[in-house]
Amino acid sequence: MKKVLLFFVFTSIMVVNSFAQKVKTNPIVFAEILGGYSNGSSKGFTEGGTLNFQKNQYLLTYRYLEVTEKRKEGRILFVPVYDEVAILKEQALMLGKRIIEDNLSYSFSAGISYIDREFLVDDSNGVLKYDNVQSIGFPFELNIKWFNSSKKKYRIYELIPIGKPTSLSNSIGFKFYGDISKTSFVGLGLTFGLGWHKNY
């Protein structure tokens, strides 16, 4: 059993080493988290994230967003109390184009989405309850972001450098996003990313 395991480990190392010699550069794969505000038929604070893969100039993106609308109902002592009026959850798959210039990139994408929206309604007895509607939408987004222009040591909290220079880096940027559906919205947010943002 030990010989089989040793053979497997040795073979894996040889295959990985051979692949590494053939592949001159890293893939472009990165994740982002988003915080922003949306307006439209659905409105409110927006949070979510994306997973991205780029091949040549083509960008494939999976996006998850939540748009939460709240209203002030009063306060307890000095603390304001809010009710959740509506929450929209979007899952989207988009295809777009991304252009890289040194430590800066621009991208635009569009696609199709599934939307699940819960909202507060008054029934005939004046009792508040939540209703639910699902629909298909057409999401889009435009991005501008900054990242490392060359391989550098990864920095924890952008302060503490660790290890050897690497192509893995953080990013920061702005996202203009929206979705055209039964409950359309557009918004602007700040993004923070982690991954391989260009070929190094």
PABA-458453 format. One record per residue: x, y, z of N, C-alpha, C in turn; residue in one letter; residue number from 1. Coordinates in steps of 0.02 Angstrom, whole numbers, plus 50000, padded with zeros to 5 digits. Example, Ala and Ser with C-alpha at 12.3 -4.5 7.8 and 13.67 -1.06 7.14 Angstrom:
<pts>
PT, 50660, 49716, 50390, 50615, 49775, 50390, 50660, 49835, 50390, a, 1
PT, 50642, 49888, 50354, 50684, 49947, 50357, 50645, 50002, 50394, s, 2
</pts>
This chain:
<pts>
PT, 50041, 49940, 50000, 50000, 50000, 50000, 50043, 50063, 50000, m, 1
PT, 50098, 50062, 50040, 50143, 50119, 50044, 50176, 50131, 49977, k, 2
PT, 50194, 50077, 49942, 50227, 50083, 49877, 50179, 50114, 49826, k, 3
PT, 50116, 50092, 49828, 50065, 50120, 49783, 50055, 50194, 49796, v, 4
PT, 50052, 50213, 49861, 50043, 50283, 49880, 50103, 50325, 49858, l, 5
PT, 50163, 50297, 49869, 50224, 50332, 49849, 50226, 50342, 49773, l, 6
PT, 50207, 50290, 49736, 50205, 50294, 49663, 50155, 50347, 49640, f, 7
PT, 50097, 50349, 49673, 50045, 50398, 49655, 50069, 50468, 49668, f, 8
PT, 50101, 50480, 49726, 50126, 50547, 49744, 50180, 50568, 49694, v, 9
PT, 50227, 50522, 49679, 50281, 50537, 49632, 50254, 50554, 49563, f, 10
PT, 50205, 50514, 49539, 50175, 50526, 49473, 50138, 50592, 49472, t, 11
PT, 50102, 50609, 49526, 50066, 50673, 49530, 50114, 50732, 49526, s, 12
PT, 50170, 50727, 49562, 50219, 50780, 49562, 50247, 50790, 49492, i, 13
PT, 50262, 50734, 49457, 50290, 50738, 49389, 50240, 50769, 49341, m, 14
PT, 50175, 50751, 49347, 50124, 50778, 49303, 50115, 50853, 49315, v, 15
PT, 50111, 50872, 49379, 50103, 50943, 49396, 50163, 50983, 49372, v, 16
PT, 50224, 50956, 49381, 50284, 50991, 49360, 50286, 50998, 49284, n, 17
PT, 50265, 50946, 49249, 50264, 50948, 49175, 50213, 50999, 49151, s, 18
PT, 50154, 51001, 49184, 50101, 51049, 49166, 50125, 51120, 49179, f, 19
PT, 50160, 51130, 49236, 50184, 51197, 49254, 50235, 51222, 49204, a, 20
PT, 50274, 51177, 49175, 50324, 51198, 49125, 50290, 51219, 49060, q, 21
PT, 50234, 51186, 49044, 50199, 51202, 48981, 50158, 51266, 48988, k, 22
PT, 50128, 51276, 49047, 50086, 51335, 49058, 50131, 51392, 49080, v, 23
PT, 50137, 51442, 49039, 50182, 51498, 49052, 50152, 51549, 49101, k, 24
PT, 50087, 51548, 49109, 50055, 51600, 49149, 49996, 51572, 49187, t, 25
PT, 49972, 51611, 49235, 49916, 51590, 49276, 49850, 51601, 49239, n, 26
PT, 49797, 51565, 49260, 49730, 51580, 49233, 49704, 51645, 49265, p, 27
PT, 49655, 51676, 49233, 49623, 51736, 49262, 49558, 51714, 49296, i, 28
PT, 49561, 51708, 49361, 49504, 51687, 49402, 49504, 51730, 49465, v, 29
PT, 49446, 51760, 49480, 49443, 51802, 49540, 49372, 51806, 49567, f, 30
PT, 49368, 51821, 49631, 49304, 51830, 49665, 49300, 51901, 49692, a, 31
PT, 49239, 51926, 49699, 49228, 51994, 49725, 49170, 51994, 49774, e, 32
PT, 49173, 52040, 49823, 49115, 52054, 49864, 49095, 52126, 49850, i, 33
PT, 49031, 52139, 49857, 49002, 52205, 49838, 48960, 52233, 49894, l, 34
PT, 48966, 52299, 49905, 48921, 52335, 49948, 48900, 52399, 49913, g, 35
PT, 48835, 52414, 49910, 48813, 52473, 49874, 48740, 52489, 49888, g, 36
PT, 48711, 52531, 49845, 48641, 52551, 49852, 48607, 52547, 49784, y, 37
PT, 48545, 52521, 49784, 48507, 52514, 49722, 48443, 52555, 49726, s, 38
PT, 48418, 52575, 49666, 48356, 52612, 49662, 48316, 52585, 49603, n, 39
PT, 48250, 52596, 49605, 48206, 52571, 49553, 48144, 52541, 49584, g, 40
PT, 48114, 52492, 49549, 48056, 52457, 49577, 48075, 52422, 49642, s, 41
PT, 48135, 52396, 49644, 48165, 52371, 49706, 48221, 52418, 49724, s, 42
PT, 48226, 52435, 49788, 48278, 52482, 49809, 48302, 52466, 49879, k, 43
PT, 48361, 52491, 49894, 48388, 52481, 49961, 48461, 52462, 49960, g, 44
PT, 48486, 52447, 50020, 48556, 52426, 50026, 48567, 52361, 49989, f, 45
PT, 48622, 52357, 49953, 48637, 52298, 49912, 48703, 52267, 49933, t, 46
PT, 48703, 52202, 49940, 48764, 52164, 49955, 48764, 52100, 49914, e, 47
PT, 48823, 52074, 49902, 48828, 52013, 49864, 48899, 51999, 49842, g, 48
PT, 48905, 51959, 49790, 48971, 51942, 49765, 48969, 51911, 49696, g, 49
PT, 49028, 51904, 49667, 49034, 51874, 49600, 49092, 51825, 49599, t, 50
PT, 49087, 51775, 49555, 49142, 51730, 49537, 49154, 51741, 49463, l, 51
PT, 49217, 51750, 49443, 49234, 51769, 49375, 49289, 51726, 49345, n, 52
PT, 49281, 51711, 49281, 49333, 51675, 49243, 49341, 51710, 49175, f, 53
PT, 49403, 51726, 49158, 49417, 51760, 49094, 49460, 51717, 49049, q, 54
PT, 49440, 51713, 48985, 49479, 51679, 48933, 49486, 51728, 48875, k, 55
PT, 49548, 51744, 48857, 49561, 51798, 48809, 49529, 51862, 48836, n, 56
PT, 49484, 51893, 48799, 49450, 51952, 48826, 49378, 51937, 48849, q, 57
PT, 49358, 51873, 48846, 49290, 51855, 48864, 49286, 51838, 48938, y, 58
PT, 49235, 51867, 48972, 49227, 51860, 49044, 49161, 51824, 49060, l, 59
PT, 49166, 51770, 49097, 49107, 51733, 49120, 49098, 51747, 49195, l, 60
PT, 49037, 51768, 49214, 49025, 51790, 49283, 48962, 51758, 49312, t, 61
PT, 48968, 51733, 49374, 48910, 51714, 49413, 48902, 51767, 49467, y, 62
PT, 48841, 51795, 49474, 48829, 51848, 49522, 48771, 51831, 49569, r, 63
PT, 48780, 51846, 49633, 48727, 51840, 49682, 48719, 51907, 49717, y, 64
PT, 48658, 51934, 49718, 48644, 51998, 49750, 48583, 51993, 49795, l, 65
PT, 48584, 52033, 49848, 48524, 52043, 49889, 48512, 52118, 49896, e, 66
PT, 48452, 52139, 49878, 48431, 52209, 49884, 48379, 52212, 49940, v, 67
PT, 48395, 52248, 49994, 48352, 52249, 50053, 48325, 52319, 50065, t, 68
PT, 48258, 52324, 50066, 48225, 52388, 50080, 48197, 52387, 50151, e, 69
PT, 48212, 52439, 50190, 48187, 52443, 50258, 48153, 52510, 50271, k, 70
PT, 48108, 52511, 50320, 48076, 52574, 50339, 48080, 52583, 50414, r, 71
PT, 48085, 52644, 50435, 48092, 52659, 50506, 48023, 52656, 50540, k, 72
PT, 48019, 52616, 50593, 47955, 52607, 50628, 47953, 52644, 50695, e, 73
PT, 48009, 52669, 50717, 48011, 52703, 50781, 48079, 52693, 50813, g, 74
PT, 48081, 52697, 50879, 48145, 52686, 50913, 48133, 52659, 50983, r, 75
PT, 48182, 52621, 51006, 48183, 52597, 51075, 48239, 52634, 51110, i, 76
PT, 48221, 52675, 51158, 48268, 52722, 51188, 48296, 52766, 51133, l, 77
PT, 48362, 52761, 51120, 48392, 52803, 51068, 48408, 52762, 51005, f, 78
PT, 48388, 52698, 51004, 48405, 52654, 50949, 48346, 52650, 50900, v, 79
PT, 48356, 52670, 50836, 48301, 52665, 50788, 48284, 52593, 50772, p, 80
PT, 48219, 52581, 50760, 48195, 52514, 50743, 48169, 52514, 50671, v, 81
PT, 48192, 52465, 50631, 48173, 52462, 50561, 48137, 52396, 50547, y, 82
PT, 48088, 52399, 50501, 48055, 52339, 50475, 48081, 52325, 50405, d, 83
PT, 48089, 52262, 50389, 48110, 52243, 50322, 48049, 52243, 50276, e, 84
PT, 48047, 52291, 50229, 47990, 52299, 50185, 47992, 52248, 50127, v, 85
PT, 48052, 52239, 50099, 48060, 52193, 50043, 48133, 52170, 50039, a, 86
PT, 48141, 52110, 50014, 48209, 52085, 50000, 48207, 52048, 49934, i, 87
PT, 48252, 52068, 49890, 48258, 52038, 49824, 48324, 51998, 49821, l, 88
PT, 48319, 51935, 49799, 48379, 51894, 49792, 48387, 51877, 49718, k, 89
PT, 48446, 51893, 49691, 48459, 51882, 49620, 48517, 51834, 49611, e, 90
PT, 48508, 51785, 49567, 48562, 51741, 49544, 48568, 51750, 49469, q, 91
PT, 48628, 51769, 49446, 48636, 51786, 49375, 48697, 51752, 49345, a, 92
PT, 48691, 51737, 49281, 48747, 51711, 49241, 48756, 51759, 49183, l, 93
PT, 48817, 51786, 49177, 48828, 51838, 49126, 48892, 51823, 49085, m, 94
PT, 48891, 51848, 49024, 48949, 51844, 48980, 48967, 51915, 48958, l, 95
PT, 49031, 51931, 48957, 49050, 51999, 48938, 49121, 52003, 48912, g, 96
PT, 49146, 52063, 48912, 49213, 52076, 48887, 49252, 52116, 48939, k, 97
PT, 49315, 52098, 48948, 49357, 52132, 48998, 49424, 52152, 48966, r, 98
PT, 49441, 52215, 48975, 49502, 52243, 48946, 49550, 52261, 49002, i, 99
PT, 49612, 52238, 48997, 49662, 52248, 49049, 49716, 52296, 49025, i, 100
PT, 49731, 52345, 49067, 49786, 52392, 49053, 49829, 52399, 49115, e, 101
PT, 49886, 52364, 49115, 49933, 52366, 49171, 49900, 52345, 49236, d, 102
PT, 49883, 52392, 49281, 49852, 52374, 49345, 49778, 52394, 49348, n, 103
PT, 49748, 52403, 49290, 49679, 52428, 49286, 49640, 52385, 49235, l, 104
PT, 49576, 52372, 49250, 49534, 52336, 49201, 49466, 52368, 49197, s, 105
PT, 49436, 52362, 49137, 49368, 52384, 49124, 49330, 52323, 49099, y, 106
PT, 49267, 52316, 49119, 49228, 52260, 49094, 49154, 52279, 49090, s, 107
PT, 49119, 52246, 49046, 49046, 52252, 49042, 49018, 52184, 49026, f, 108
PT, 48962, 52166, 49058, 48932, 52100, 49051, 48856, 52105, 49052, s, 109
PT, 48823, 52055, 49024, 48750, 52050, 49025, 48732, 51976, 49020, a, 110
PT, 48671, 51959, 49040, 48651, 51889, 49038, 48580, 51878, 49058, g, 111
PT, 48570, 51825, 49097, 48503, 51806, 49120, 48505, 51792, 49194, i, 112
PT, 48448, 51805, 49229, 48447, 51796, 49301, 48382, 51766, 49325, s, 113
PT, 48385, 51737, 49385, 48326, 51713, 49421, 48318, 51758, 49482, y, 114
PT, 48258, 51786, 49490, 48244, 51833, 49545, 48190, 51806, 49591, i, 115
PT, 48205, 51809, 49656, 48157, 51788, 49707, 48147, 51849, 49753, d, 116
PT, 48086, 51876, 49754, 48073, 51937, 49793, 48018, 51925, 49845, r, 117
PT, 48033, 51942, 49907, 47983, 51941, 49961, 47968, 52012, 49982, e, 118
PT, 47903, 52027, 49992, 47884, 52096, 50010, 47825, 52095, 50058, f, 119
PT, 47822, 52147, 50098, 47773, 52153, 50151, 47707, 52179, 50122, l, 120
PT, 47651, 52146, 50139, 47585, 52168, 50115, 47535, 52167, 50174, v, 121
PT, 47482, 52207, 50167, 47428, 52206, 50216, 47372, 52161, 50190, d, 122
PT, 47351, 52112, 50230, 47294, 52071, 50209, 47228, 52106, 50226, d, 123
PT, 47173, 52076, 50212, 47107, 52108, 50221, 47092, 52124, 50294, s, 124
PT, 47126, 52091, 50341, 47115, 52104, 50412, 47165, 52153, 50441, n, 125
PT, 47206, 52182, 50397, 47256, 52231, 50420, 47318, 52199, 50451, g, 126
PT, 47325, 52134, 50441, 47383, 52098, 50469, 47439, 52099, 50417, v, 127
PT, 47499, 52115, 50440, 47557, 52117, 50395, 47583, 52046, 50383, l, 128
PT, 47597, 52031, 50320, 47628, 51967, 50304, 47671, 51976, 50241, k, 129
PT, 47712, 51927, 50228, 47757, 51930, 50169, 47728, 51889, 50112, y, 130
PT, 47732, 51918, 50052, 47714, 51883, 49991, 47778, 51870, 49952, d, 131
PT, 47775, 51825, 49903, 47835, 51804, 49867, 47821, 51800, 49792, n, 132
PT, 47868, 51826, 49752, 47861, 51824, 49679, 47929, 51804, 49649, v, 133
PT, 47927, 51758, 49601, 47988, 51739, 49564, 47981, 51762, 49492, q, 134
PT, 48037, 51781, 49462, 48035, 51803, 49392, 48104, 51794, 49360, s, 135
PT, 48105, 51802, 49294, 48167, 51800, 49255, 48186, 51872, 49239, i, 136
PT, 48251, 51887, 49241, 48274, 51954, 49227, 48333, 51954, 49179, g, 137
PT, 48353, 52014, 49162, 48410, 52024, 49117, 48461, 52069, 49152, f, 138
PT, 48511, 52039, 49185, 48559, 52077, 49224, 48614, 52107, 49181, p, 139
PT, 48646, 52158, 49207, 48703, 52189, 49173, 48747, 52221, 49225, f, 140
PT, 48809, 52234, 49207, 48855, 52270, 49251, 48914, 52298, 49212, e, 141
PT, 48941, 52354, 49237, 49002, 52385, 49212, 49049, 52392, 49271, l, 142
PT, 49113, 52375, 49260, 49162, 52375, 49314, 49225, 52413, 49296, n, 143
PT, 49254, 52443, 49346, 49322, 52469, 49341, 49357, 52448, 49405, i, 144
PT, 49418, 52421, 49399, 49452, 52396, 49459, 49527, 52402, 49453, k, 145
PT, 49560, 52406, 49511, 49633, 52412, 49515, 49661, 52352, 49553, w, 146
PT, 49721, 52330, 49533, 49753, 52271, 49564, 49828, 52278, 49552, f, 147
PT, 49867, 52229, 49574, 49939, 52231, 49566, 49958, 52227, 49492, n, 148
PT, 50006, 52269, 49472, 50028, 52269, 49402, 50079, 52214, 49389, s, 149
PT, 50112, 52188, 49441, 50161, 52135, 49434, 50158, 52090, 49495, s, 150
PT, 50195, 52035, 49494, 50196, 51990, 49551, 50227, 52025, 49611, k, 151
PT, 50193, 52019, 49667, 50218, 52049, 49729, 50202, 52002, 49787, k, 152
PT, 50233, 52014, 49843, 50217, 51975, 49903, 50145, 51990, 49922, k, 153
PT, 50107, 51938, 49940, 50039, 51949, 49962, 50039, 51984, 50029, y, 154
PT, 49995, 52033, 50037, 49993, 52072, 50099, 49927, 52059, 50136, r, 155
PT, 49932, 52037, 50198, 49873, 52028, 50240, 49850, 52096, 50262, i, 156
PT, 49786, 52111, 50251, 49757, 52177, 50266, 49796, 52233, 50231, y, 157
PT, 49827, 52217, 50175, 49867, 52266, 50136, 49925, 52295, 50176, e, 158
PT, 49944, 52262, 50231, 49998, 52288, 50274, 50055, 52238, 50283, l, 159
PT, 50038, 52175, 50297, 50089, 52126, 50317, 50108, 52082, 50257, i, 160
PT, 50169, 52090, 50229, 50190, 52049, 50173, 50209, 51978, 50196, p, 161
PT, 50188, 51928, 50156, 50205, 51858, 50172, 50228, 51822, 50109, i, 162
PT, 50273, 51774, 50118, 50294, 51730, 50064, 50333, 51763, 50008, g, 163
PT, 50335, 51727, 49953, 50370, 51751, 49893, 50323, 51791, 49849, k, 164
PT, 50350, 51830, 49801, 50306, 51866, 49754, 50258, 51818, 49719, p, 165
PT, 50195, 51837, 49715, 50143, 51793, 49687, 50096, 51833, 49642, t, 166
PT, 50062, 51797, 49598, 50013, 51830, 49554, 49945, 51836, 49589, s, 167
PT, 49937, 51805, 49647, 49875, 51812, 49686, 49875, 51880, 49720, l, 168
PT, 49822, 51919, 49710, 49821, 51986, 49739, 49749, 52009, 49754, s, 169
PT, 49745, 52062, 49793, 49681, 52094, 49807, 49664, 52144, 49752, n, 170
PT, 49602, 52166, 49752, 49582, 52219, 49705, 49530, 52263, 49738, s, 171
PT, 49521, 52322, 49711, 49468, 52367, 49734, 49440, 52402, 49672, i, 172
PT, 49375, 52415, 49672, 49346, 52446, 49613, 49275, 52470, 49624, g, 173
PT, 49244, 52491, 49569, 49175, 52515, 49570, 49134, 52474, 49520, f, 174
PT, 49072, 52460, 49539, 49027, 52421, 49496, 48961, 52459, 49487, k, 175
PT, 48942, 52471, 49424, 48876, 52497, 49407, 48837, 52436, 49383, f, 176
PT, 48781, 52420, 49415, 48747, 52357, 49402, 48671, 52369, 49398, y, 177
PT, 48636, 52319, 49374, 48564, 52323, 49371, 48533, 52260, 49345, g, 178
PT, 48467, 52259, 49344, 48429, 52202, 49318, 48362, 52227, 49292, d, 179
PT, 48346, 52209, 49230, 48282, 52227, 49200, 48234, 52168, 49207, i, 180
PT, 48181, 52178, 49246, 48134, 52124, 49260, 48068, 52155, 49283, s, 181
PT, 48024, 52114, 49314, 47962, 52140, 49342, 47975, 52190, 49397, k, 182
PT, 48033, 52184, 49428, 48052, 52229, 49482, 48124, 52253, 49470, t, 183
PT, 48131, 52297, 49420, 48197, 52319, 49397, 48232, 52364, 49448, s, 184
PT, 48298, 52364, 49444, 48338, 52407, 49487, 48405, 52421, 49453, f, 185
PT, 48435, 52477, 49474, 48504, 52493, 49454, 48539, 52518, 49517, v, 186
PT, 48605, 52510, 49519, 48641, 52531, 49579, 48715, 52542, 49566, g, 187
PT, 48747, 52569, 49616, 48819, 52581, 49614, 48849, 52556, 49678, l, 188
PT, 48905, 52520, 49672, 48935, 52491, 49732, 49011, 52490, 49729, g, 189
PT, 49041, 52476, 49787, 49113, 52469, 49795, 49128, 52394, 49799, l, 190
PT, 49180, 52372, 49763, 49198, 52301, 49763, 49268, 52290, 49792, t, 191
PT, 49276, 52233, 49824, 49340, 52209, 49848, 49350, 52138, 49822, f, 192
PT, 49407, 52125, 49791, 49417, 52061, 49759, 49480, 52025, 49782, g, 193
PT, 49483, 51961, 49765, 49541, 51919, 49778, 49547, 51868, 49722, l, 194
PT, 49607, 51862, 49694, 49617, 51812, 49643, 49674, 51829, 49596, g, 195
PT, 49671, 51801, 49536, 49720, 51813, 49484, 49687, 51858, 49432, w, 196
PT, 49702, 51923, 49433, 49665, 51972, 49395, 49693, 51984, 49325, h, 197
PT, 49752, 51957, 49309, 49781, 51963, 49243, 49833, 51908, 49234, k, 198
PT, 49859, 51900, 49174, 49913, 51854, 49161, 49978, 51887, 49182, n, 199
PT, 50013, 51857, 49229, 50076, 51885, 49253, 50135, 51847, 49223, y, 200
</pts>
